[in-house]
Amino acid sequence: MIWDLSKFFASSDELDTFCLNLQKNANEFNSKFNKNLNSLKPNEFKTAISEYEQILADIGKIMSYAYLKFAKDTSQGAFLAKYEEICTKIEEQILFFEIEFNELDKDRQSSFIAINPKFSYYLENLAKNKAHQLSFLEERILLRTANTGASAFSRLFDESMARARFEFRGQSLKEEEILSKLSSDDRSVRKDAAYSLSKGLEPMQHLLTYIYNMIKTDLKNSCELRGYELGESSRHLSNQIEKASVDALIKASENSFDLVSKFYNKKRQILGYDKLYDYDRYAPLGGDEQISYEEAKEIVIDAFNSFNPLFGTLAKRAFDENWCDVYPDKNKQAGAFSHSASSDVHPFVLLNFTGRRRDLFTLAHELGHSIHQYLSYEVGYLNSHTPLTTAETASVFCEMLVFEYIKNTLPKEQKTALLAGKIEDIFATLYRQINFTTFERRVHAYDGEISSDELNQIWLEESKKMFGDSLELNEYYKIWWSYIPHFIHSPFYCYAYSYAQLLVLALFGLYKSGKCENFIEIYTKFLSLGGSKSPKELVAMFGFDIDDEKFWSVGIAQVANLVDEFIQGE
């Protein structure tokens, strides 16, 4: 149940030979096509972009291997840095390609796009980014300094959090282990865990605030250089979504925060508490249910098979072929992810499985990503990368498959507990991510470096919006922004989770209604297309219009139904 990274390269010699050959290929590509795109015939350009894609795919293979070694053991920072530097020099040789493509006149661009239907959507998006592209020399400088900018601070964050330990009742726990205590059925355990988390984060505040300020400053500089109006603008462009649509998503979500209060007021009654605190948020109903990894695997395979045998087959492959690195380890990165890696290998899933029911849904979530990534390999490297607005769709959908599979097999008390857990997961994916996004908006709008106290205050204010008076946030909660990795690795990533949650609820409602007879076929095709079409086109396959503000109400109505079911069914 640990990764076998030798599937990438059998030895360090094989890796270094691969790097040398790739450097040679990149140099030859530069010699053939640099300052020459304008004179190419359409068929010659077709050859050029195919070679370009292969070089990028090979760079991706090297960096996937180096990053996964680092994620498994964050003491491997020097190894990661070595291959980042090697790949940066290789990228430098092909940097001209996208810049020169955008310097072509419209007619020549159109002819190149027309003869390359496989790459047409990629090239059209490339042209849309022209306004934010710099000169070759400027882009070269940014490329060469990237590893000492935001990515360096991201690495420092990962290494610092991997080494952090939280003292809990005589034990020294990693981040994932202390966070798992927050869903204990023992209130005193949850309370002590919350204090332990806060106490462990407190001495790191100066460092984590400084890291965040460097990420904030780096993004600000990048936006000013590239002509983006706001810190979030580049994210919207890469997500292929307008700011107005994100604003509508935030507004619709915030207008339904009353569902959060309704749920937690009912949960407080069930638990018999006078008041709920932050450490009661994930208090399980009906006992602190444990689940083994073997049990979780069986449930996931059965749930996926019940939807589409292809999903079950891929999940079984993931388990049989050790796609997943399962348990917390000494220097292992916290959290969970699925890394698309390389099409000649397979995706790799990082877990920190601690035996909680929530870990079952995390497993389903990450395997959903893996299935999406695996299926999208067929459209090629340049088309396989999906914008965040659709990248989270398969993961959240697979969570719903597992939830529906086990919900109706349980007695009433356990069903209520499961339903409560699922609603809390939806709140975490939908409303909490909206809080994250509004927090980031305020932070990145701040002029100059922001202090820990100011970050704490903004965090507390935005978090309170979600819960109203149904749950009290203790004073120590104000520093909990500091362990959220997305703020560091991917500014303004988080609204994509909210987007995906509402999209999935709409899609899942359509699936369960039976009104779309070939839903499974369409959905599988949707995933297989990867990023080769726009989110608008992909969602339109199901008859939805993501530009319609009313679209968000479809998913929110499903949330309301689940909350009503919980309140009435208890």
C-alpha positions in Angstrom: 0.0 0.0 0.0 2.9 2.3 -0.9 3.8 3.7 -4.3 6.2 1.9 -6.6 7.9 4.9 -8.3 10.2 2.6 -10.2 7.4 2.4 -12.7 8.7 5.8 -13.9 12.4 5.0 -14.0 14.0 1.8 -12.9 17.2 3.5 -11.7 18.8 6.9 -11.3 20.9 6.2 -14.4 17.8 5.6 -16.4 16.4 8.9 -15.2 19.5 10.8 -16.0 19.8 9.3 -19.4 16.1 10.2 -20.1 16.9 13.8 -19.0 19.9 14.0 -21.4 17.9 12.7 -24.3 15.1 15.1 -23.6 17.5 18.0 -23.5 18.8 16.9 -26.9 15.3 16.7 -28.3 14.5 20.1 -26.9 17.6 21.6 -28.5 16.8 20.1 -31.8 13.2 21.4 -31.6 14.6 24.8 -30.9 17.0 24.6 -33.9 14.2 23.5 -36.3 11.4 25.9 -35.3 12.7 28.9 -33.3 12.0 32.1 -35.3 10.6 29.9 -38.0 6.9 29.3 -37.2 5.8 32.1 -39.6 7.4 30.3 -42.6 6.0 26.8 -41.8 3.3 25.2 -44.0 0.3 23.9 -42.1 1.5 20.3 -42.2 4.9 21.3 -40.9 3.2 23.2 -38.0 1.3 20.0 -37.3 4.6 18.2 -36.9 5.9 21.0 -34.7 3.1 21.0 -32.2 3.2 17.2 -31.9 6.9 17.3 -31.1 6.2 20.2 -28.6 3.5 18.1 -26.9 5.8 15.1 -26.5 8.6 17.3 -25.0 6.1 18.7 -22.5 4.8 15.2 -21.7 8.4 14.0 -21.0 9.1 17.1 -18.8 5.8 16.2 -17.0 7.1 12.6 -16.4 10.3 13.8 -14.9 8.6 16.3 -12.6 5.9 13.9 -11.6 8.5 11.4 -10.5 10.5 14.1 -8.6 7.4 15.6 -6.9 6.0 12.3 -5.9 9.3 11.3 -4.2 9.1 14.6 -2.4 5.4 14.2 -1.4 6.2 10.8 0.0 9.3 12.1 1.9 9.6 15.9 2.2 13.3 15.5 3.2 13.8 14.9 -0.5 13.8 18.6 -1.3 17.2 18.7 -2.8 16.2 15.9 -5.2 13.1 17.8 -6.3 15.2 21.0 -6.7 17.8 19.3 -8.9 15.2 18.1 -11.4 13.3 21.3 -11.3 16.4 23.0 -12.4 17.0 20.4 -15.2 13.5 20.7 -16.4 13.6 24.5 -16.3 16.6 24.5 -18.7 14.8 22.1 -21.0 11.7 24.3 -21.0 13.8 27.3 -21.9 14.5 25.7 -25.2 10.9 25.4 -26.1 9.7 28.6 -24.5 9.6 30.4 -27.8 6.9 28.2 -29.3 3.8 29.7 -27.6 5.2 33.3 -27.9 5.8 33.0 -31.6 2.4 31.4 -32.2 0.8 34.5 -30.7 2.9 36.7 -32.9 1.5 35.1 -36.1 -1.1 37.1 -38.0 -4.7 36.0 -37.6 -5.0 34.2 -41.0 -1.9 32.1 -40.4 -3.0 31.2 -36.9 -6.4 30.2 -38.2 -4.9 28.0 -40.9 -2.7 26.2 -38.3 -5.7 25.8 -36.0 -7.9 24.4 -38.8 -5.5 21.7 -39.8 -5.0 20.6 -36.1 -8.5 19.7 -34.8 -6.9 17.7 -32.0 -5.2 20.9 -30.7 -7.7 23.5 -31.9 -9.2 24.2 -28.5 -5.7 24.4 -26.9 -4.5 26.8 -29.6 -7.6 29.0 -29.4 -7.1 29.3 -25.6 -3.4 30.1 -26.3 -4.4 33.0 -28.5 -6.8 34.3 -25.8 -3.9 34.6 -23.5 -1.9 36.8 -25.8 -2.8 40.0 -23.9 -1.1 38.6 -20.8 2.0 37.2 -22.5 5.4 39.0 -22.2 8.3 39.1 -24.5 10.6 36.1 -24.8 13.4 37.6 -22.7 10.9 38.5 -19.9 9.3 35.1 -20.0 12.8 33.5 -19.9 13.7 35.5 -16.8 10.4 34.5 -15.1 11.0 30.9 -16.0 14.5 30.8 -14.6 13.5 32.5 -11.4 10.3 30.5 -10.8 12.0 27.9 -8.6 13.2 30.6 -6.2 9.8 32.4 -6.1 6.4 31.2 -5.1 7.3 27.5 -5.7 10.2 27.8 -3.2 7.9 29.1 -0.5 5.3 26.4 -1.4 8.1 23.9 -0.8 9.0 25.5 2.5 5.4 25.4 3.6 5.1 21.7 2.7 8.4 20.8 4.5 7.4 22.9 7.6 3.9 21.3 7.9 5.3 17.8 7.3 7.7 18.3 10.2 5.1 19.9 12.5 4.1 17.9 15.5 1.1 18.4 17.8 1.2 17.3 21.4 -1.9 15.4 22.4 -2.3 13.6 25.7 1.3 12.4 25.8 1.5 11.7 22.1 3.3 13.6 19.3 1.0 13.6 16.3 1.3 14.7 12.7 -1.2 17.2 11.2 -3.5 14.5 9.7 -3.5 12.6 12.9 -4.5 15.6 15.1 -7.2 16.7 12.5 -8.7 13.2 12.6 -9.3 13.6 16.4 -11.7 16.5 15.6 -14.2 13.9 14.5 -14.0 11.7 17.6 -17.2 10.8 19.4 -15.6 11.9 22.7 -16.2 15.7 23.1 -13.2 16.0 25.4 -11.0 14.4 22.7 -12.3 16.9 20.1 -11.7 19.8 22.5 -8.2 18.8 23.4 -7.4 18.2 19.7 -8.6 21.7 18.8 -6.3 23.2 21.5 -3.4 20.9 20.4 -3.8 22.0 16.8 -3.9 25.6 17.8 -1.0 25.3 20.2 1.1 23.6 17.6 0.4 26.2 14.9 1.0 29.2 17.2 4.8 29.1 17.2 4.7 28.8 13.4 2.7 31.9 12.9 5.5 34.2 12.0 6.9 31.7 9.4 3.5 30.9 7.9 2.5 34.5 7.7 5.7 35.4 6.0 5.2 32.5 3.5 1.7 33.7 2.8 3.0 37.3 2.2 5.5 36.1 -0.3 2.9 34.1 -2.2 0.6 37.2 -2.1 3.5 39.5 -3.3 4.6 37.1 -6.0 1.0 36.9 -7.4 0.7 40.7 -7.3 3.9 41.2 -9.2 2.9 38.6 -11.8 -0.5 40.2 -12.3 1.0 43.7 -12.7 3.6 42.4 -15.2 1.0 40.5 -17.2 -1.8 43.1 -17.0 -4.3 41.2 -14.9 -6.7 43.5 -13.1 -7.0 41.4 -9.9 -5.1 38.6 -8.2 -7.9 36.2 -9.1 -8.1 37.2 -12.8 -5.5 34.7 -14.0 -7.3 31.9 -12.2 -10.6 32.8 -13.8 -8.9 32.8 -17.3 -7.3 29.4 -16.7 -10.6 28.1 -15.4 -12.3 29.5 -18.5 -14.9 31.2 -16.4 -15.9 34.9 -16.0 -15.5 36.8 -12.7 -19.2 37.6 -12.9 -20.0 33.9 -12.8 -17.8 33.4 -9.7 -19.6 36.4 -8.1 -22.9 34.8 -8.8 -21.7 31.5 -7.3 -20.6 33.3 -4.2 -23.8 35.3 -3.9 -26.0 32.3 -4.3 -24.0 30.3 -1.7 -23.9 33.1 0.8 -27.6 33.6 0.4 -28.2 30.0 1.4 -26.0 30.1 4.6 -29.2 29.6 6.5 -29.1 25.9 5.6 -25.9 25.7 7.6 -27.6 27.2 10.7 -30.7 24.9 10.3 -28.5 21.9 10.1 -26.3 22.7 13.1 -29.2 23.8 15.3 -30.7 20.4 14.7 -27.4 18.6 15.3 -27.0 20.5 18.6 -30.5 19.2 19.7 -29.6 15.6 18.8 -26.3 15.8 20.7 -28.1 17.4 23.6 -25.7 20.3 23.9 -26.6 23.8 25.0 -24.1 25.2 22.5 -22.0 23.9 19.7 -18.3 25.0 19.4 -15.9 24.7 16.5 -14.6 21.4 17.8 -18.2 20.0 17.7 -18.5 20.6 14.0 -17.6 17.1 13.0 -18.9 15.3 16.1 -20.3 12.0 14.7 -23.8 11.0 15.4 -24.4 7.4 16.5 -20.8 6.7 17.6 -17.3 7.2 16.4 -17.5 4.8 13.4 -14.2 3.3 12.4 -13.5 1.8 9.0 -10.5 -0.2 7.8 -8.8 0.5 4.5 -9.8 -3.0 3.3 -13.5 -2.3 4.1 -13.2 1.1 2.4 -11.8 -0.5 -0.8 -14.6 -3.0 -1.0 -17.3 -0.3 -0.6 -15.7 1.9 -3.2 -15.3 -0.9 -5.8 -19.0 -2.0 -5.3 -20.3 1.6 -5.4 -18.4 2.4 -8.6 -19.4 -0.9 -10.2 -23.1 -0.2 -9.5 -22.7 3.0 -11.6 -20.4 1.9 -14.3 -18.3 -1.3 -14.4 -15.5 0.7 -16.0 -15.2 2.8 -12.8 -15.1 -0.3 -10.7 -12.4 -1.9 -12.9 -10.2 1.2 -12.7 -10.7 1.4 -8.9 -9.6 -2.2 -8.6 -6.6 -1.6 -10.7 -5.7 1.3 -8.5 -5.7 -1.0 -5.4 -4.1 -4.0 -7.1 -1.3 -1.9 -8.7 -0.6 0.3 -5.7 -1.7 3.6 -7.2 -2.3 4.7 -3.6 0.1 5.5 -0.8 -2.2 5.0 2.1 -1.1 5.8 5.6 0.6 8.8 7.4 4.3 8.5 7.5 7.2 10.4 9.2 7.9 13.1 6.5 5.0 12.5 4.3 3.1 15.4 2.9 -0.3 16.1 4.6 -3.7 16.0 3.0 -4.7 13.9 -0.1 -4.4 14.3 -3.8 -4.4 12.4 -7.1 -1.5 13.3 -9.4 -2.1 12.6 -13.1 1.6 11.7 -13.6 2.4 10.2 -17.0 0.2 8.4 -19.5 2.7 5.5 -19.8 2.3 4.9 -16.0 -0.9 5.8 -14.2 -2.2 8.4 -11.8 -0.8 8.3 -8.2 -3.0 8.9 -5.1 -1.7 10.2 -1.8 -3.8 9.5 1.2 -3.3 9.9 5.0 -5.8 7.2 6.0 -6.6 7.2 9.7 -9.7 4.9 9.8 -12.4 7.5 10.0 -15.6 7.4 8.0 -14.5 10.6 6.3 -11.5 8.8 5.0 -13.8 6.5 3.0 -15.1 9.6 1.1 -11.6 11.0 0.7 -10.7 7.7 -0.9 -13.7 7.9 -3.3 -12.9 11.6 -4.0 -9.3 11.0 -5.0 -10.1 7.9 -7.0 -12.7 10.0 -8.9 -9.8 12.3 -9.8 -7.7 9.3 -10.9 -10.5 7.9 -13.1 -10.9 11.3 -14.7 -7.2 11.7 -15.2 -6.8 8.2 -16.6 -9.7 8.5 -19.1 -8.4 11.9 -20.3 -5.1 10.5 -21.3 -6.7 9.5 -24.5 -7.0 13.1 -25.7 -3.2 13.7 -25.3 -1.1 15.6 -22.9 -2.0 19.2 -24.0 -5.7 18.4 -23.8 -5.7 16.2 -20.7 -5.4 19.0 -18.2 -8.8 20.2 -17.2 -9.6 23.6 -15.8 -10.4 23.5 -12.1 -14.0 24.2 -12.7 -14.5 20.7 -14.1 -11.4 19.0 -12.5 -13.3 18.5 -9.2 -16.4 17.1 -10.9 -15.5 13.4 -11.0 -14.1 13.5 -7.5 -17.3 14.9 -5.9 -19.5 12.7 -8.1 -17.7 9.6 -6.9 -18.3 10.7 -3.3 -22.0 10.9 -4.0 -21.9 7.4 -5.5 -20.4 6.0 -2.3 -22.9 7.9 -0.2 -25.9 6.7 -2.1 -24.6 3.1 -2.2 -24.3 2.8 1.5 -27.1 5.1 2.7 -30.1 2.8 2.1 -28.4 -0.3 3.6 -28.2 1.2 7.1 -30.7 1.2 10.0 -32.3 4.5 10.9 -29.7 5.7 13.5 -26.7 4.9 11.3 -28.5 6.4 8.3 -29.0 9.6 10.2 -25.3 9.7 11.2 -24.2 9.0 7.6 -26.5 11.7 6.2 -25.2 14.2 8.8 -21.6 13.4 7.8 -22.5 13.8 4.1 -24.1 17.1 4.7 -21.0 18.3 6.6 -18.8 17.1 3.7 -21.0 19.1 1.3 -20.8 22.1 3.6 -17.0 21.7 3.6 -16.9 21.5 -0.2 -19.4 24.2 -0.9 -19.7 26.8 1.9 -16.3 26.5 3.5 -14.6 27.0 0.1 -16.7 30.1 -0.4 -15.4 31.3 2.9 -11.9 30.5 1.7 -12.4 32.5 -1.5 -13.8 35.6 0.2 -11.0 35.4 2.7 -8.5 35.3 -0.1 -10.2 38.2 -1.9 -9.7 40.4 1.2 -6.1 39.3 1.8 -5.0 39.8 -1.8 -6.7 43.2 -1.9 -4.6 44.3 1.1 -1.9 46.8 0.2 1.5 45.7 1.3 2.5 42.9 3.8 -0.3 41.8 6.0 0.3 40.9 9.7 -0.7 37.7 11.5 -3.3 39.7 13.5 -4.9 41.1 10.4 -5.0 37.6 8.8 -6.5 36.2 11.9 -9.2 38.9 12.1 -10.2 38.5 8.4 -10.3 34.7 8.8 -12.6 34.8 11.8 -14.9 37.3 10.2 -15.3 35.3 7.0 -15.7 32.0 8.9 -18.5 33.4 11.1 -20.6 34.3 8.1 -21.1 30.6 7.4 -22.2 29.5 10.8 -24.2 32.5 12.1 -25.2 31.9 15.7 -25.5 28.1 15.3 -21.9 27.4 16.2 -19.4 29.4 18.2 -15.8 29.8 17.0 -13.3 30.0 19.9 -10.6 32.6 19.9 -7.9 30.1 19.0 -9.8 29.3 15.7 -8.5 32.6 14.3 -5.1 31.0 13.3 -6.5 28.0 11.5 -6.1 29.7 8.1 -2.4 29.0 8.4 -2.5 25.2 7.7 -4.7 25.5 4.5 -2.3 24.5 1.6 -4.4 25.8 -1.2 -3.7 29.4 -0.1 -0.1 28.7 -0.7 0.0 26.3 -3.6 -2.9 27.6 -5.7 -4.3 31.0 -4.8 -8.0 31.3 -5.7 -8.3 27.6 -6.3 -11.0 27.0 -3.7 -14.1 28.3 -5.5 -13.6 25.5 -7.9 -14.7 23.1 -5.2 -17.9 25.0 -4.6 -18.5 25.1 -8.4 -18.0 21.4 -8.7 -20.2 20.6 -5.7 -23.2 22.4 -7.1 -22.5 21.1 -10.6 -22.3 17.5 -9.2 -25.5 17.9 -7.2 -27.2 19.0 -10.3 -25.8 16.2 -12.4 -26.4 13.6 -9.7 -30.0 14.8 -9.4 -30.4 14.4 -13.2 -28.8 10.9 -13.0 -31.2 9.8 -10.1 -34.2 11.2 -11.9 -33.8 8.9 -14.8 -34.7 11.7 -17.2 -31.4 11.3 -19.1 -31.5 7.7 -20.3 -27.9 7.6 -21.6 -26.5 9.6 -18.6 -23.7 7.1 -17.9 -22.5 7.2 -21.5 -22.5 11.0 -21.6 -20.8 11.3 -18.2 -18.0 8.9 -19.2 -17.5 10.8 -22.4 -17.5 14.1 -20.4 -14.6 12.8 -18.3 -12.8 11.3 -21.3 -12.7 14.7 -23.1 -10.5 16.1 -20.3 -9.7 19.7 -21.2 -10.3 19.4 -24.9 -13.5 21.4 -24.7 -14.7 24.4 -22.6 -16.5 23.8 -19.3 -19.6 25.5 -20.9 -19.5 23.0 -23.8 -19.0 20.0 -21.5 -21.8 20.9 -19.1 -24.1 21.6 -22.1 -23.8 17.9 -22.9 -26.3 17.4 -20.0 -28.6 20.3 -21.0 -27.3 22.8 -18.4 -26.1 26.4 -19.0 -23.4 27.4 -16.6 -23.7 31.1 -17.6 -27.3 31.1 -16.3 -27.3 32.5 -12.8 -30.3 30.2 -12.0 -28.1 27.2 -12.6 -26.6 27.5 -9.1 -30.0 27.2 -7.6 -30.4 23.7 -9.0 -27.5 22.4 -6.8 -28.5 24.5 -3.8 -32.0 23.0 -3.9 -30.4 19.5 -3.6 -28.5 20.7 -0.5 -31.8 22.0 0.9 -33.4 18.6 0.3 -30.7 16.8 2.1 -30.9 19.2 5.1 -34.7 18.7 5.2 -34.3 15.0 5.0 -32.0 15.1 8.0 -34.3 17.4 10.0 -37.4 15.4 9.3 -36.0 11.9 9.3 -34.2 12.1 12.7 
